[in-house]
Amino acid sequence: MTVISESTLSLLRVLTMENESISVSVLPEVGAKILSLVDRCSGRNLLWQNPRIRPQRFPVDANFDNYWCGGWDDAFPTADPCVYQGEPYPNVGELRSLTWEVDQFEVNNAEATLQLSTWGPITPIRAVKIVSLADRVLSMRFLIENVGPLPVDFLWGTHPCFKVAEGTRLIIPGRTGLVQQANNPVLGTNGQRYPWPHLNGRDMSVVPSIASGLACGHYVTELEDGWFAVELAGSGIVYEFPLETCPNLWLWLVYGGWRGYYHAIVEPWTGYPVNLTEAVAEGRHRTLQPGGVFDVTLRCTTYDDSESSTGALQRLRSN
């Protein structure tokens, strides 16, 4: 049975959808972020929760990192802070701290649907986010409409942060890794390319211990298919995304080397680098014409040790 409920956390509204397989909670007042994604079979929340920062509202122009409570966010029109066409954009963009309107929250034929919407405070856009849950499949659809008179240049990416342990595997069907930043030379130097996942004798797909004190930002390009999985001890979660829309992944891998945190972020992006000003300079951005709509859907499903990541992907794609 699929049910929906509403509660509060730190005086914030929490909307939850759950069935026998998955429980997912959303914070409409903090950028419509997905705060938790629990595999009910194992009882494990697959998303990382910040142990030092509770969910809270924060200003549009604030440093996202100083208020980030974890979970799964979305970024538009940039990830890195930048100034573009005279406008300063904060890190993870302009939508990640807004209060979104709840347009729909209901269960119909065992499928729960939550639809939220907001307006861009900097860019003339209207954004809609639709989160739905049916059986073992969670779907997230994101739409951005240009409501202004001029074209809008942008990047879009989605930012799920995963709880990890030593030995967690990042399963990515990509051919090339590209180093953007690293706090230790063992994780490469800026601009270095390598055959994913092998870099300097290290397997980048395997998470080391927090004691390693490592942190890096890498891209994975030349993806062979639009999916990835995060797996620990034979169970995990697999994500599917449209490769033609999001042709590369941004990895923010933190193993004790940034603010003492321990997590892995695997983000499908429309282009790279994930700085709008730099992406435009390199011709890797997207442009939304007046009245145009950007539309992307990601789906994910959990799996246990009776099923491989590719088996879960096959099941996901058969639905």
C-alpha positions in Angstrom: 0.0 0.0 0.0 1.2 3.5 -0.9 0.6 6.3 1.6 1.4 10.0 2.0 1.8 12.0 5.2 2.9 15.4 6.4 5.0 16.3 9.4 7.4 18.9 10.6 11.2 19.0 11.2 12.9 22.0 12.6 9.6 23.9 12.1 9.8 23.0 8.4 7.1 21.1 6.4 8.0 17.5 5.5 6.0 15.7 2.9 6.5 11.9 2.8 5.5 9.2 0.4 6.1 5.5 1.2 5.2 2.0 0.3 6.5 -1.4 1.2 9.8 -0.8 -0.6 10.7 2.9 -0.4 10.1 5.9 1.8 11.0 9.4 0.5 10.7 12.7 2.2 10.7 16.2 0.6 11.3 19.7 2.1 9.2 22.2 0.0 10.6 25.1 2.0 14.2 24.3 1.3 14.4 24.2 -2.4 12.1 21.2 -2.8 15.0 19.0 -1.8 14.6 15.2 -1.2 15.8 14.9 2.3 15.7 11.2 2.7 15.4 8.1 0.6 15.0 5.0 2.7 15.2 1.4 1.4 12.5 -0.1 3.7 13.8 -3.6 3.2 17.1 -2.8 4.8 15.9 0.2 6.8 18.9 2.2 5.4 18.7 5.8 4.3 20.7 5.9 1.2 21.1 9.7 1.3 23.8 11.4 3.5 22.5 13.6 6.3 24.7 16.3 7.6 25.5 15.5 11.2 26.2 19.2 12.0 23.6 21.2 10.1 19.9 20.7 10.6 17.4 21.6 7.7 16.8 25.3 7.7 15.8 28.1 5.4 18.6 30.3 4.1 18.9 33.4 1.7 19.1 33.0 -2.0 22.6 34.5 -2.1 24.0 32.6 0.8 26.8 30.1 0.6 25.0 26.8 0.1 27.7 24.8 1.8 27.2 26.6 5.1 23.5 25.6 5.3 23.6 22.2 3.6 21.8 19.5 5.6 22.5 16.8 3.0 20.0 14.9 0.9 19.3 15.3 -2.8 19.2 18.8 -4.3 19.0 20.2 -7.8 21.2 22.9 -9.5 20.2 25.7 -12.0 21.7 27.5 -13.8 25.2 26.7 -12.4 26.9 24.6 -9.7 29.9 26.8 -9.0 29.3 30.4 -8.0 29.9 32.8 -10.9 29.0 36.1 -12.5 27.2 35.7 -15.8 26.0 38.6 -17.9 26.4 40.9 -14.9 24.4 38.7 -12.5 26.1 37.0 -9.5 24.8 33.4 -9.1 25.4 31.5 -5.9 26.7 27.9 -5.7 24.2 25.3 -6.7 22.2 28.1 -8.3 19.2 30.2 -7.5 16.5 27.6 -6.7 18.1 25.5 -4.0 16.9 27.6 -1.0 13.5 28.8 -2.2 10.1 27.9 -0.8 8.3 25.9 -3.5 4.5 25.8 -3.8 2.9 22.4 -3.4 0.6 22.0 -6.4 -0.4 18.4 -6.0 0.2 15.7 -3.2 -1.9 12.6 -3.7 -2.1 8.9 -4.2 -3.8 7.5 -7.3 -3.8 3.8 -8.2 -1.0 3.0 -5.8 1.2 5.8 -7.2 2.0 8.7 -5.0 2.7 12.1 -6.7 4.1 15.3 -5.3 4.2 18.3 -7.7 6.0 21.5 -6.7 6.7 24.8 -8.5 8.5 28.1 -8.1 9.7 31.1 -10.0 13.4 32.1 -10.6 14.4 35.1 -8.5 17.3 35.9 -10.9 16.5 34.2 -14.1 13.1 34.7 -15.7 12.0 31.0 -15.4 9.3 28.9 -13.9 10.4 25.6 -12.5 8.2 22.5 -11.8 9.4 19.4 -9.9 7.4 16.2 -9.9 8.3 13.4 -7.5 6.4 10.1 -7.8 6.7 6.7 -6.2 5.3 3.5 -7.5 6.4 0.1 -6.3 10.2 0.1 -6.1 10.6 3.0 -8.5 11.1 6.7 -7.5 10.8 9.2 -10.4 11.9 12.8 -10.4 10.9 15.0 -13.3 12.2 18.6 -13.6 10.8 21.2 -16.0 12.1 24.8 -16.6 10.2 27.2 -18.7 11.7 30.4 -20.0 9.0 33.1 -19.3 11.2 36.0 -20.3 11.7 37.8 -23.7 15.3 36.7 -24.3 17.1 33.4 -24.5 18.4 31.9 -21.2 21.8 30.2 -21.1 22.0 27.6 -18.4 23.4 24.4 -16.9 21.2 21.9 -15.0 22.3 19.1 -12.8 20.9 17.0 -10.0 22.8 16.5 -6.8 22.1 13.3 -4.8 24.5 12.9 -1.9 25.0 9.3 -0.9 25.9 7.9 2.5 29.1 5.7 2.1 31.3 3.4 4.0 34.7 1.9 3.2 34.3 -0.4 0.2 31.2 1.4 -1.3 31.3 1.1 -5.1 30.4 3.8 -7.6 29.4 1.8 -10.7 29.6 4.1 -13.7 29.7 3.0 -17.4 32.1 5.7 -18.5 35.4 5.6 -20.4 37.1 8.8 -19.3 37.7 10.6 -16.0 38.7 14.3 -15.9 40.2 15.9 -12.8 38.8 19.3 -11.9 40.2 19.5 -8.4 41.8 17.4 -5.7 43.3 17.9 -2.3 46.0 15.3 -2.8 48.2 14.5 -5.9 47.1 10.8 -5.6 43.7 12.0 -6.9 45.3 13.7 -9.9 46.1 17.2 -11.0 43.7 19.8 -12.6 43.0 18.9 -16.2 44.4 15.4 -16.0 42.5 12.8 -18.0 42.5 9.1 -17.1 40.7 5.9 -18.2 37.9 5.6 -15.7 38.1 4.4 -13.0 41.9 3.8 -12.9 44.0 6.8 -11.7 47.6 6.6 -10.4 47.2 3.0 -9.4 43.9 3.8 -7.5 40.5 2.5 -8.3 38.3 5.6 -8.1 35.1 3.6 -8.1 35.9 2.2 -4.6 35.4 4.4 -1.6 38.4 4.5 0.9 38.0 5.1 4.6 37.4 8.5 6.1 40.9 8.3 7.6 42.3 8.8 4.1 41.5 12.5 4.4 40.8 12.8 0.6 38.5 15.0 -1.4 38.1 15.7 -5.1 35.9 16.9 -7.9 36.1 14.8 -11.1 34.0 14.5 -14.2 33.2 11.2 -15.9 32.7 11.7 -19.7 32.2 9.5 -22.7 29.5 7.6 -20.9 28.4 4.4 -22.6 24.9 4.5 -21.2 22.7 6.8 -19.0 22.9 5.2 -15.6 25.0 4.7 -12.5 24.7 2.8 -9.2 26.0 3.2 -5.7 26.5 -0.2 -4.0 27.6 -1.5 -0.6 27.9 -5.2 0.3 25.9 -6.2 -2.7 22.9 -3.9 -2.3 22.3 -0.3 -3.4 20.5 2.0 -5.7 20.6 2.5 -9.4 19.8 5.7 -11.2 18.7 6.0 -14.9 18.9 9.4 -16.7 18.6 10.5 -20.4 22.1 10.4 -21.8 21.3 12.8 -24.6 20.2 15.4 -22.0 22.9 14.7 -19.4 26.0 13.4 -21.2 28.4 13.5 -18.3 28.6 13.1 -14.5 30.2 15.3 -11.9 31.6 13.5 -8.9 32.2 15.3 -5.6 33.9 12.7 -3.5 34.6 13.6 0.1 36.4 11.0 2.2 37.3 13.2 5.3 39.2 15.8 3.2 36.5 18.5 3.1 35.1 19.9 6.3 35.5 16.4 7.9 32.6 15.0 5.9 32.3 11.5 4.4 30.0 11.1 1.4 29.9 10.7 -2.4 27.9 12.8 -4.8 27.2 11.5 -8.3 25.5 14.2 -10.5 24.1 13.9 -14.0 24.8 17.3 -15.8 23.7 18.9 -19.1 27.3 20.1 -19.6 30.7 20.8 -18.0 32.5 22.5 -16.4 29.7 23.0 -13.9 30.4 26.8 -13.8 28.1 28.6 -16.2 30.6 31.3 -17.2 33.2 28.7 -18.1 30.7 26.3 -19.8 29.5 29.1 -22.0 33.1 30.0 -22.9 33.7 26.4 -23.9 30.4 26.0 -25.7 29.1 23.3 -23.4 26.0 25.0 -22.0 22.4 24.9 -23.1 20.1 27.7 -24.2 16.4 28.0 -23.6 14.5 30.1 -26.1 11.6 32.4 -25.0 8.6 30.1 -24.2 10.8 27.0 -24.4 10.7 24.3 -21.8 13.6 22.1 -20.6 12.3 18.7 -19.5 14.2 15.9 -17.9 13.3 12.8 -15.9 15.4 10.6 -13.7 14.3 7.3 -12.2 15.9 5.2 -9.5 15.3 1.9 -7.7 16.8 0.1 -4.8 18.1 -3.5 -5.0 19.5 -6.1 -2.6 22.1 -8.8 -2.9 19.8 -11.1 -4.7 19.9 -8.7 -7.7 22.9 -7.0 -9.4 23.0 -3.3 -10.4 22.5 -4.3 -14.0 19.6 -6.6 -13.1 18.0 -3.7 -11.2 18.5 -1.4 -14.2 16.9 -4.0 -16.5 13.9 -4.2 -14.1 13.7 -0.4 -13.9 13.7 -0.1 -17.7 11.0 -2.7 -18.1 8.6 -0.7 -16.0 
